[in-house]
Amino acid sequence: MKSVELKNKQLSELNVELISLLKAQFGLRMQLATQQLSNTNKLRMIKRDIARVKTFITQRQNNHEER
């Protein structure tokens, strides 16, 4: 997910995106544990997307508190 896409989303949409990414990460971790995951790079990409979304959520909350 690109950060340009995240900039245009509201806080509630970011939270929904975070939940879906966490579910995807869980599924990938289970596939990794059962050795069904062929592309292990997906796990790293999902982890970075989660961090990116959490960063935008924190920024939005801080901006909201300042106002």
Biotite code that builds the C-alpha atoms (Angstrom):
import biotite.structure as struc

atoms = struc.array([
    struc.Atom([0.000, 0.000, 0.000], chain_id="A", res_id=1, res_name="MET", atom_name="CA", element="C"),
    struc.Atom([1.313, 3.394, -0.975], chain_id="A", res_id=2, res_name="LYS", atom_name="CA", element="C"),
    struc.Atom([1.461, 6.235, 1.500], chain_id="A", res_id=3, res_name="SER", atom_name="CA", element="C"),
    struc.Atom([-0.347, 8.462, -1.018], chain_id="A", res_id=4, res_name="VAL", atom_name="CA", element="C"),
    struc.Atom([-3.376, 6.191, -0.713], chain_id="A", res_id=5, res_name="GLU", atom_name="CA", element="C"),
    struc.Atom([-3.222, 6.366, 3.075], chain_id="A", res_id=6, res_name="LEU", atom_name="CA", element="C"),
    struc.Atom([-3.066, 10.166, 3.162], chain_id="A", res_id=7, res_name="LYS", atom_name="CA", element="C"),
    struc.Atom([-6.512, 10.397, 1.586], chain_id="A", res_id=8, res_name="ASN", atom_name="CA", element="C"),
    struc.Atom([-8.180, 8.049, 4.090], chain_id="A", res_id=9, res_name="LYS", atom_name="CA", element="C"),
    struc.Atom([-10.052, 9.008, 7.228], chain_id="A", res_id=10, res_name="GLN", atom_name="CA", element="C"),
    struc.Atom([-9.112, 7.671, 10.669], chain_id="A", res_id=11, res_name="LEU", atom_name="CA", element="C"),
    struc.Atom([-11.938, 5.126, 10.664], chain_id="A", res_id=12, res_name="SER", atom_name="CA", element="C"),
    struc.Atom([-10.859, 3.837, 7.246], chain_id="A", res_id=13, res_name="GLU", atom_name="CA", element="C"),
    struc.Atom([-7.288, 3.506, 8.515], chain_id="A", res_id=14, res_name="LEU", atom_name="CA", element="C"),
    struc.Atom([-8.496, 1.441, 11.454], chain_id="A", res_id=15, res_name="ASN", atom_name="CA", element="C"),
    struc.Atom([-10.408, -0.875, 9.113], chain_id="A", res_id=16, res_name="VAL", atom_name="CA", element="C"),
    struc.Atom([-7.308, -1.200, 6.948], chain_id="A", res_id=17, res_name="GLU", atom_name="CA", element="C"),
    struc.Atom([-5.208, -2.030, 10.019], chain_id="A", res_id=18, res_name="LEU", atom_name="CA", element="C"),
    struc.Atom([-7.602, -4.775, 11.080], chain_id="A", res_id=19, res_name="ILE", atom_name="CA", element="C"),
    struc.Atom([-7.576, -6.345, 7.623], chain_id="A", res_id=20, res_name="SER", atom_name="CA", element="C"),
    struc.Atom([-3.762, -6.232, 7.503], chain_id="A", res_id=21, res_name="LEU", atom_name="CA", element="C"),
    struc.Atom([-3.506, -7.861, 10.930], chain_id="A", res_id=22, res_name="LEU", atom_name="CA", element="C"),
    struc.Atom([-5.830, -10.651, 9.779], chain_id="A", res_id=23, res_name="LYS", atom_name="CA", element="C"),
    struc.Atom([-3.736, -11.128, 6.641], chain_id="A", res_id=24, res_name="ALA", atom_name="CA", element="C"),
    struc.Atom([-0.567, -11.241, 8.747], chain_id="A", res_id=25, res_name="GLN", atom_name="CA", element="C"),
    struc.Atom([-2.096, -13.889, 10.991], chain_id="A", res_id=26, res_name="PHE", atom_name="CA", element="C"),
    struc.Atom([-3.043, -16.006, 7.990], chain_id="A", res_id=27, res_name="GLY", atom_name="CA", element="C"),
    struc.Atom([0.440, -15.716, 6.542], chain_id="A", res_id=28, res_name="LEU", atom_name="CA", element="C"),
    struc.Atom([2.019, -16.639, 9.874], chain_id="A", res_id=29, res_name="ARG", atom_name="CA", element="C"),
    struc.Atom([-0.140, -19.760, 10.039], chain_id="A", res_id=30, res_name="MET", atom_name="CA", element="C"),
    struc.Atom([0.873, -20.670, 6.489], chain_id="A", res_id=31, res_name="GLN", atom_name="CA", element="C"),
    struc.Atom([4.513, -20.159, 7.447], chain_id="A", res_id=32, res_name="LEU", atom_name="CA", element="C"),
    struc.Atom([4.132, -22.368, 10.522], chain_id="A", res_id=33, res_name="ALA", atom_name="CA", element="C"),
    struc.Atom([2.566, -25.179, 8.491], chain_id="A", res_id=34, res_name="THR", atom_name="CA", element="C"),
    struc.Atom([5.111, -24.651, 5.706], chain_id="A", res_id=35, res_name="GLN", atom_name="CA", element="C"),
    struc.Atom([2.465, -23.796, 3.124], chain_id="A", res_id=36, res_name="GLN", atom_name="CA", element="C"),
    struc.Atom([3.773, -20.289, 2.456], chain_id="A", res_id=37, res_name="LEU", atom_name="CA", element="C"),
    struc.Atom([5.764, -20.210, -0.763], chain_id="A", res_id=38, res_name="SER", atom_name="CA", element="C"),
    struc.Atom([6.492, -16.479, -0.921], chain_id="A", res_id=39, res_name="ASN", atom_name="CA", element="C"),
    struc.Atom([7.906, -15.433, 2.465], chain_id="A", res_id=40, res_name="THR", atom_name="CA", element="C"),
    struc.Atom([8.409, -11.871, 1.216], chain_id="A", res_id=41, res_name="ASN", atom_name="CA", element="C"),
    struc.Atom([4.651, -11.288, 1.602], chain_id="A", res_id=42, res_name="LYS", atom_name="CA", element="C"),
    struc.Atom([5.045, -11.496, 5.367], chain_id="A", res_id=43, res_name="LEU", atom_name="CA", element="C"),
    struc.Atom([7.623, -8.693, 5.350], chain_id="A", res_id=44, res_name="ARG", atom_name="CA", element="C"),
    struc.Atom([5.498, -6.538, 3.052], chain_id="A", res_id=45, res_name="MET", atom_name="CA", element="C"),
    struc.Atom([2.429, -6.946, 5.280], chain_id="A", res_id=46, res_name="ILE", atom_name="CA", element="C"),
    struc.Atom([4.503, -6.098, 8.361], chain_id="A", res_id=47, res_name="LYS", atom_name="CA", element="C"),
    struc.Atom([5.719, -2.885, 6.742], chain_id="A", res_id=48, res_name="ARG", atom_name="CA", element="C"),
    struc.Atom([2.195, -1.974, 5.634], chain_id="A", res_id=49, res_name="ASP", atom_name="CA", element="C"),
    struc.Atom([0.993, -2.429, 9.218], chain_id="A", res_id=50, res_name="ILE", atom_name="CA", element="C"),
    struc.Atom([3.726, -0.108, 10.464], chain_id="A", res_id=51, res_name="ALA", atom_name="CA", element="C"),
    struc.Atom([2.861, 2.433, 7.775], chain_id="A", res_id=52, res_name="ARG", atom_name="CA", element="C"),
    struc.Atom([-0.836, 2.412, 8.685], chain_id="A", res_id=53, res_name="VAL", atom_name="CA", element="C"),
    struc.Atom([-0.052, 2.686, 12.409], chain_id="A", res_id=54, res_name="LYS", atom_name="CA", element="C"),
    struc.Atom([2.172, 5.682, 11.673], chain_id="A", res_id=55, res_name="THR", atom_name="CA", element="C"),
    struc.Atom([-0.631, 7.452, 9.809], chain_id="A", res_id=56, res_name="PHE", atom_name="CA", element="C"),
    struc.Atom([-3.107, 6.647, 12.597], chain_id="A", res_id=57, res_name="ILE", atom_name="CA", element="C"),
    struc.Atom([-0.752, 8.171, 15.179], chain_id="A", res_id=58, res_name="THR", atom_name="CA", element="C"),
    struc.Atom([-0.209, 11.251, 13.034], chain_id="A", res_id=59, res_name="GLN", atom_name="CA", element="C"),
    struc.Atom([-3.954, 11.749, 12.597], chain_id="A", res_id=60, res_name="ARG", atom_name="CA", element="C"),
    struc.Atom([-4.572, 11.371, 16.329], chain_id="A", res_id=61, res_name="GLN", atom_name="CA", element="C"),
    struc.Atom([-1.819, 13.845, 17.186], chain_id="A", res_id=62, res_name="ASN", atom_name="CA", element="C"),
    struc.Atom([-3.117, 16.360, 14.662], chain_id="A", res_id=63, res_name="ASN", atom_name="CA", element="C"),
    struc.Atom([-6.614, 15.976, 16.057], chain_id="A", res_id=64, res_name="HIS", atom_name="CA", element="C"),
    struc.Atom([-5.424, 16.577, 19.638], chain_id="A", res_id=65, res_name="GLU", atom_name="CA", element="C"),
    struc.Atom([-3.582, 19.755, 18.654], chain_id="A", res_id=66, res_name="GLU", atom_name="CA", element="C"),
    struc.Atom([-6.719, 21.295, 17.184], chain_id="A", res_id=67, res_name="ARG", atom_name="CA", element="C"),
])
